[in-house]
Structures are given as C-alpha cells and as structure tokens.
Amino acid sequence: QAQLVESGGGSVQAGGSLRLSCAASGRILPGYVLSWYRQSPGKEREFVASIAWSSGYTEYGLSVQGRFTISKNNEKNEMYLEMNSLRAEETAIYYCGRRRHYLTDYGSWGQGTQVTVSS
C-alpha cells in the first residue's frame, strides 16, 4: 500500500499563500480518492478538499471554497493543495489521506505538515 508524505507546510501571515504537496510512494490506482484534512489542537479533524484520482472530480469544504485549489499529477503520483487568503484560524496540521471511492474510511494517512498562519 502506498505511503503518503506531505510537505510544503510552514509559517505565513494572514492573507498569504502556501502550496502543500502529498507524494505517494507507489502508484495510485484508479478508483481512489485523495483528500486533505486538517486538525487544530482540541478540534476534530476537518475535511478540506478531495480529488478523485481517475476523473479529477473535486470537492471542497465550505470554509475553503474559492480560496483553496486541489490538484494532482497522475504521472508523479502527487496531489497538491494551493491555499490562498489564509486565515489565522486555519492554523493546523494538514494531512492527506487515501480511500477507495466506494468507502468512507481512509486506508492510509500521511504524517501531516504544520501550517501556521499569524494574524
């Protein structure tokens, strides 16, 4: 099973931008959905965005619509999250996860990358 590794996190001021990457150690097969979630201390993990690996169909959490863009590179087995107009409350650890399209449970998660947005 492909391992997932996130990168690209860091510190940015409110209103700034960051681009996160999620790299899979092996080929991601058709029929999978890759997603970004985030978790702040004391809060539940929150859905950010997802992308279907075959079709490219995307979904976004309401709070990030219009500001974040999820994308993928099938040849590199990588997924990305372009984050613009970042807000202080979006400080969190961002995780990428993978599941089969017909399941709700994620079979694998990355270790996460920290995003800190200062106001």
C-alpha positions in Angstrom: 0.0 0.0 0.0 1.4 3.4 -1.0 2.7 5.5 1.8 1.8 9.2 1.8 4.1 12.0 2.7 3.0 15.6 3.0 5.3 18.6 2.5 5.1 22.4 2.0 3.8 23.5 5.3 5.3 26.5 7.1 4.5 29.9 8.6 2.7 32.6 6.7 0.9 35.8 7.6 -2.8 36.1 7.3 -3.8 36.7 3.7 -0.7 34.8 2.4 -0.5 31.7 0.4 1.1 28.2 0.7 1.2 25.2 -1.5 1.1 21.8 0.1 2.2 18.5 -1.6 1.3 14.9 -0.9 3.5 12.3 -2.5 2.7 8.6 -2.7 5.5 6.1 -2.5 3.8 3.9 -5.2 1.3 4.2 -8.0 -2.1 5.3 -7.0 -4.6 3.1 -8.8 -7.8 4.3 -10.4 -10.8 4.2 -8.1 -9.2 6.0 -5.3 -10.0 9.4 -3.8 -7.3 11.5 -2.2 -8.2 14.2 0.3 -6.8 16.9 2.5 -7.9 17.2 6.1 -6.7 19.5 8.8 -6.7 19.4 12.6 -6.1 22.1 15.1 -5.4 21.4 18.8 -8.5 20.5 20.6 -10.6 20.2 17.5 -11.8 17.4 15.4 -10.2 16.6 12.1 -11.9 18.8 9.4 -12.4 18.0 5.7 -10.7 20.5 3.4 -10.8 19.1 -0.1 -10.8 15.9 -2.1 -10.0 14.8 -5.7 -10.9 11.6 -7.5 -7.8 10.1 -8.9 -9.3 9.0 -12.2 -11.9 11.7 -13.1 -10.3 14.6 -11.3 -13.7 15.4 -9.7 -13.1 17.8 -6.8 -15.0 18.7 -3.6 -14.2 21.4 -1.1 -15.2 22.2 2.5 -17.4 25.2 2.7 -14.9 27.4 4.5 -12.2 27.0 1.8 -14.3 27.2 -1.3 -12.9 29.9 -3.6 -9.6 30.2 -1.8 -8.1 26.7 -1.9 -7.5 24.6 -5.0 -6.8 20.9 -5.0 -5.0 19.3 -8.0 -3.0 16.2 -8.9 -0.3 14.8 -11.1 -1.0 11.3 -12.0 2.4 10.6 -13.5 4.2 11.8 -10.4 1.6 10.2 -8.0 1.3 13.6 -6.3 -1.5 15.7 -5.0 -1.4 19.4 -4.2 -3.3 22.0 -2.2 -2.9 25.6 -3.2 -4.1 27.8 -0.3 -4.7 31.5 -0.8 -6.0 34.2 1.5 -5.1 32.1 4.5 -6.7 33.0 7.9 -5.3 32.7 11.4 -7.9 30.1 12.3 -6.6 27.8 9.6 -3.5 27.1 11.6 -3.5 23.4 11.8 -1.7 20.2 10.9 -2.7 19.3 7.3 -3.0 15.6 6.4 -3.5 13.8 3.2 -5.4 10.6 3.1 -6.5 8.0 0.6 -9.6 5.9 0.3 -11.4 3.8 -2.3 -14.2 5.8 -3.9 -16.9 3.5 -2.6 -15.7 3.6 1.0 -15.8 6.4 3.6 -12.9 5.1 5.7 -9.4 6.1 4.8 -6.9 3.3 4.3 -3.9 5.4 4.7 -2.8 8.8 6.0 0.3 10.8 5.9 2.2 12.1 8.9 0.9 15.7 8.4 2.5 19.0 7.8 2.2 22.0 10.0 0.7 25.2 8.7 0.8 28.3 10.9 -1.0 31.5 9.9 -0.2 34.5 12.0 -2.5 37.5 12.3 
